[in-house]
Amino acid sequence: MLNRRHIRVKVMQTMYAFKGGESDDFSKEQKFLLFSIDNMYNLYLLLISLLIEVQKRAENDLQKKQKKHLATKEDKDPNRKFVNNELLKSLKENIQLQNQLESHKITNWELDGEYIDVIFKAIISSDLYKDYMQTRVSDFKEDKNFIVDVFKDVIAPNDKLYEYLEDKNLTWLDDLPTVNTAILKLLRKVKPGSAQSHFIPKLYKDIDDKEFAIELFKKTLLNKTAINKEIELKTKNWDADRIANVDYVLLQMAISELKYFSSIPVKVTINEYLEIAKEYSTPKSSIFINGILDKLVKEYEAAGELNKIGRGLL
């Protein structure tokens, strides 16, 4: 679920908040970094549980209509297609998923049920829902395609939900695109016979990704003085106050990656930090960072200081 760029963003955020030096104890910051990454999984569970709660909300809505004193024919014999959606039912009956929700204490919707109502009303008022409910029967493929479209077009862009997530955890806003993409992939790939573990994705692709997060943070901090001197030599004509703090952190991380991560290609490192700069810093930051890194790479190559292992790593 987690990709290397998002790991770099998490390290950047932790580095930005760290006010100490390379000789200071940064164990608390490292724990915060890992907690911030792990908390992405809680966001994933929260959004998946939202689908389950919407199905429950739809079922309760039908039951209330049937019990009305002056129930209509439609109330007594409702179209249960949405309530019986096979994908939603499989999520609701997924024991492994329920265990994950319990162990991670995902109980938000018990206290904040009004957001379930917001999403439910947005769904039933959508053209997607109206088209889907034209018939009373469906197969797994139609049910799945409907939920994929609902998540992509109704749930993911919902402003009220966005505000709620921002209020609950500010770092979730950076995680949201990655988590939404992961959920859509899982929804698209699920099949009638898929294992329950299908909806229990790994946070890290492998152990190397977790180690990369820790090592990038540690090596950048432990070599901060030497890295800063290199940046200063390349920015003599720049007023230090004019360099955005985020740009400085991104340069520190990029230089650390160029010098101390032999298996990561130079082009990958530069492209990754330029893309992060475009998203998190000023409009001209990527041009500034690219200029500094380009000069440093040429110097490292000339001095034989780029110790990259393997083909195509330059």
C-alpha positions in Angstrom: 0.0 0.0 0.0 2.8 2.4 0.9 5.2 3.5 -1.9 8.7 5.0 -1.7 7.6 8.5 -2.6 5.1 8.5 0.3 7.8 7.2 2.6 10.0 10.1 1.6 7.2 12.5 2.3 6.8 11.0 5.8 10.5 11.4 6.4 10.4 15.0 5.1 7.6 15.8 7.5 9.5 14.4 10.5 12.7 16.1 9.5 10.9 19.4 9.1 9.5 19.1 12.6 12.9 18.1 14.1 14.7 21.0 15.7 17.7 19.3 17.2 21.1 18.6 15.7 22.9 15.4 14.6 24.3 14.8 18.1 20.9 15.0 19.8 18.8 12.0 20.7 16.2 11.6 18.0 14.6 8.3 19.1 11.3 10.1 19.8 11.2 11.5 16.3 12.0 8.1 14.8 9.1 6.6 16.8 6.9 9.4 15.5 8.0 8.7 11.9 7.0 5.0 12.3 3.8 5.9 14.1 2.8 8.3 11.3 3.4 5.6 8.7 1.6 3.0 10.7 -1.4 5.3 11.2 -2.0 5.1 7.4 -3.4 1.6 8.0 -5.9 3.1 10.5 -7.1 5.4 7.8 -7.4 2.5 5.4 -9.5 0.6 8.0 -11.6 3.6 8.7 -12.6 4.1 5.1 -13.2 0.4 4.5 -15.4 0.3 7.6 -17.3 3.2 6.1 -18.5 1.0 3.3 -19.7 -1.6 5.8 -21.6 1.1 7.9 -23.3 2.5 4.8 -24.6 -1.0 4.0 -26.0 -1.2 7.5 -27.5 2.3 7.2 -29.3 1.2 4.0 -30.7 -1.9 5.7 -31.9 0.1 8.7 -33.5 2.6 6.3 -35.5 -0.2 4.7 -36.6 -1.6 8.0 -37.9 1.7 9.2 -39.9 2.2 6.1 -41.5 -1.2 6.4 -42.6 -0.4 10.0 -44.2 2.9 9.0 -47.9 3.3 10.0 -48.9 4.2 6.5 -46.3 2.2 4.6 -46.6 2.2 0.9 -46.5 -0.8 -1.4 -42.9 0.2 -2.2 -42.1 0.4 1.5 -43.4 -3.0 2.1 -41.7 -4.6 -0.8 -38.5 -2.5 -1.3 -35.8 -3.0 -3.9 -33.1 -4.6 -1.8 -30.4 -4.6 -4.5 -28.1 -2.1 -2.7 -28.6 -3.8 0.7 -27.9 -7.2 -0.9 -24.8 -5.9 -2.8 -22.5 -9.0 -2.8 -19.3 -7.0 -2.4 -20.7 -5.0 0.6 -22.0 -8.2 2.2 -18.6 -9.9 1.7 -17.0 -7.0 3.6 -19.5 -7.1 6.3 -19.0 -10.9 6.8 -15.2 -10.7 6.6 -14.1 -12.1 9.9 -10.4 -11.2 9.4 -11.4 -7.6 8.6 -13.6 -7.4 11.6 -10.7 -8.6 13.8 -8.5 -5.9 12.3 -11.1 -3.2 13.0 -11.4 -4.4 16.6 -7.7 -4.7 17.3 -7.0 -1.2 15.9 -10.0 0.1 17.8 -11.7 1.6 14.7 -15.0 2.7 16.4 -15.3 6.2 14.9 -18.6 5.7 13.2 -20.3 4.7 16.5 -19.7 8.2 17.8 -19.8 10.1 14.4 -22.6 8.3 12.7 -23.9 11.5 11.1 -21.1 11.2 8.6 -22.5 7.8 7.6 -25.8 9.6 6.9 -24.0 12.2 4.8 -22.3 9.5 2.6 -25.5 7.4 2.5 -27.6 10.4 1.3 -24.9 11.4 -1.2 -25.0 7.8 -2.7 -28.8 7.5 -3.0 -29.1 10.9 -4.6 -26.4 10.1 -7.2 -27.2 9.1 -10.8 -25.0 6.0 -10.2 -27.4 4.8 -7.6 -30.5 5.6 -9.7 -29.1 3.7 -12.7 -28.0 0.7 -10.5 -31.5 0.5 -8.9 -33.3 0.3 -12.2 -33.4 -3.5 -11.7 -33.8 -5.7 -8.7 -31.2 -8.4 -9.4 -27.5 -8.3 -10.2 -24.4 -10.4 -10.2 -21.1 -9.9 -8.5 -19.5 -8.0 -11.4 -22.3 -5.4 -11.5 -22.2 -5.1 -7.7 -18.5 -4.6 -7.7 -18.4 -2.1 -10.5 -21.1 -0.1 -8.7 -19.1 0.1 -5.5 -15.9 1.0 -7.3 -17.7 3.9 -9.0 -19.4 5.0 -5.8 -16.1 5.0 -3.9 -14.3 6.9 -6.7 -17.0 9.4 -7.6 -19.1 9.9 -4.4 -17.1 8.9 -1.3 -13.4 9.8 -2.1 -14.2 13.4 -3.3 -16.8 14.1 -0.5 -16.0 17.5 1.2 -17.6 16.6 4.5 -15.6 13.4 4.8 -12.4 15.3 3.9 -13.1 17.9 6.6 -13.8 15.1 9.1 -10.5 13.3 8.4 -8.7 16.6 8.6 -10.2 17.2 12.0 -9.3 13.7 13.3 -5.7 13.6 12.0 -4.0 16.2 10.0 -1.4 13.8 8.5 -4.2 11.7 7.0 -4.7 14.4 4.3 -1.3 13.5 2.9 -2.1 9.8 3.2 -5.6 10.0 1.7 -4.6 9.8 -2.1 -2.4 6.8 -1.4 -5.0 5.0 0.7 -7.9 5.8 -1.7 -5.8 4.4 -4.6 -5.1 1.3 -2.6 -8.7 0.8 -1.8 -9.8 1.2 -5.4 -7.2 -1.4 -6.5 -8.5 -3.9 -4.0 -12.1 -3.3 -4.9 -11.3 -3.7 -8.6 -9.3 -6.9 -8.1 -11.7 -8.7 -5.7 -13.5 -11.8 -7.0 -16.3 -13.9 -5.6 -13.8 -16.5 -4.3 -11.2 -14.1 -3.0 -9.7 -14.9 0.4 -10.7 -12.8 3.4 -7.1 -11.6 3.5 -7.6 -9.8 0.2 -8.8 -6.8 2.2 -6.0 -7.0 4.8 -3.2 -5.4 2.7 0.4 -5.1 3.8 1.4 -1.5 4.8 4.9 -2.0 3.5 5.7 -3.8 0.3 8.5 -5.6 2.0 10.9 -5.1 5.0 13.3 -3.1 2.8 10.8 -0.3 2.6 10.5 0.0 6.4 14.3 -0.1 6.7 14.5 2.6 3.9 12.3 4.9 6.0 14.4 4.5 9.1 17.8 4.7 7.3 16.9 7.8 5.3 15.8 9.6 8.4 18.9 8.5 10.4 21.5 9.0 7.8 20.2 12.5 6.9 20.3 13.6 10.5 23.6 11.9 11.3 25.3 13.7 8.4 23.4 16.9 8.7 26.5 19.2 9.3 28.4 17.9 6.2 25.3 18.0 4.1 24.5 21.5 5.1 28.0 22.7 4.2 27.5 21.3 0.7 24.2 23.1 0.4 25.8 26.4 1.6 28.6 26.1 -0.9 26.1 25.8 -3.7 23.8 28.6 -2.5 26.4 31.3 -1.8 24.5 33.8 -4.0 21.2 33.0 -2.2 19.9 34.8 0.8 19.4 32.0 3.4 16.0 33.4 4.3 14.9 33.1 0.7 15.3 29.3 0.7 12.1 27.7 1.8 12.5 25.4 4.8 10.9 22.5 3.0 13.4 23.0 0.1 16.3 22.8 2.6 15.0 19.6 4.1 14.4 18.1 0.6 17.9 18.9 -0.4 19.3 17.4 2.8 17.4 14.2 2.1 18.3 14.1 -1.6 22.0 14.5 -0.9 21.9 11.8 1.8 20.2 9.5 -0.7 22.7 10.3 -3.5 25.7 9.6 -1.2 24.6 6.9 1.2 22.1 4.7 -0.7 24.1 2.9 -3.3 21.2 0.9 -4.8 19.0 3.8 -5.7 19.6 5.3 -9.1 20.6 9.0 -9.3 17.7 9.8 -11.7 15.2 8.2 -9.4 16.4 10.2 -6.4 16.3 13.5 -8.4 12.9 12.9 -10.0 11.3 11.9 -6.7 12.4 15.0 -4.8 11.4 17.3 -7.7 7.9 15.8 -7.7 7.7 16.2 -3.9 8.8 19.8 -4.2 6.2 20.5 -6.8 3.5 19.2 -4.4 4.7 20.5 -1.0 6.8 23.7 -1.7 6.8 26.8 -3.8 6.2 27.0 -7.6 9.9 27.6 -8.3 11.2 25.1 -5.7 11.7 22.2 -8.1 13.8 24.3 -10.5 16.0 25.5 -7.6 16.4 22.0 -6.2 17.1 20.5 -9.6 19.9 23.1 -10.2 21.6 22.4 -6.9 21.4 18.6 -7.3 22.6 18.7 -10.9 25.7 20.6 -9.9 26.4 18.2 -7.0 25.9 15.1 -9.1 28.4 16.3 -11.7 31.0 17.1 -8.9 30.4 13.6 -7.3 30.9 11.9 -10.6 34.1 13.8 -11.3 35.4 13.0 -7.9 34.3 9.4 -8.0 32.1 9.8 -5.0 28.9 8.4 -6.5 29.2 4.8 -5.3 26.2 3.3 -7.1 25.9 -0.5 -7.4 24.4 -2.2 -10.4 23.6 -1.3 -14.0 21.7 1.9 -14.9 22.0 3.4 -11.5 23.5 6.6 -12.7 
